[in-house]
Amino acid sequence: MPKLPSAYDFKTLPEAIWFYARTVAEVMKARDRSMHDELMRFKKELHERIDREYDPAAL
């Protein structure tokens, strides 16, 4: 099982979100259940990063 990079390794938040969406699509297409734990780890880090960078005043 390949190890995914950290959500914090990406320069911008949109890059990290794009990587996650693309990776999920590839894994689902291949039906590769062995990636589940890595995807969940990345998703958790991504949500932590979103919470840190989220600015409610921007809405």
C-alpha positions as CSV (number, residue, x, y, z in Angstrom):
1,M,0.0,0.0,0.0
2,P,1.6,3.3,-1.0
3,K,1.8,6.1,1.6
4,L,0.1,9.3,0.6
5,P,1.7,12.7,1.4
6,S,0.5,14.8,4.2
7,A,-2.2,17.4,3.6
8,Y,0.2,19.9,5.0
9,D,2.8,19.0,2.3
10,F,0.9,21.0,-0.3
11,K,1.5,24.7,-0.9
12,T,-2.1,25.7,-1.0
13,L,-5.3,24.3,0.4
14,P,-7.0,23.9,-3.1
15,E,-4.0,21.8,-4.2
16,A,-4.5,19.5,-1.3
17,I,-8.3,19.2,-2.0
18,W,-7.6,18.6,-5.7
19,F,-5.2,15.8,-4.8
20,Y,-7.6,14.2,-2.4
21,A,-10.5,14.3,-4.9
22,R,-8.4,12.8,-7.7
23,T,-6.9,10.1,-5.4
24,V,-10.4,9.1,-4.2
25,A,-11.6,8.9,-7.7
26,E,-8.7,6.7,-8.8
27,V,-9.1,4.4,-5.8
28,M,-12.8,4.0,-6.3
29,K,-12.3,3.3,-10.0
30,A,-9.8,0.6,-9.1
31,R,-11.8,-0.6,-6.1
32,D,-8.6,-0.7,-4.1
33,R,-9.8,-1.2,-0.5
34,S,-6.2,-1.4,0.8
35,M,-6.0,2.4,0.5
36,H,-8.9,3.0,2.9
37,D,-6.7,3.7,6.0
38,E,-4.4,6.0,4.1
39,L,-7.3,7.9,2.6
40,M,-8.9,8.3,6.0
41,R,-5.6,9.6,7.5
42,F,-5.3,12.2,4.6
43,K,-9.0,13.2,5.0
44,K,-8.5,13.8,8.7
45,E,-5.4,16.0,8.1
46,L,-7.2,17.8,5.3
47,H,-10.1,18.7,7.6
48,E,-7.7,19.9,10.2
49,R,-6.0,22.1,7.7
50,I,-9.3,23.4,6.4
51,D,-10.3,24.3,10.0
52,R,-7.1,26.1,10.6
53,E,-7.2,28.1,7.4
54,Y,-11.0,28.7,7.3
55,D,-11.9,32.4,7.7
56,P,-15.6,32.8,8.5
57,A,-15.3,36.6,7.7
58,A,-14.5,35.6,4.1
59,L,-18.1,34.3,3.5
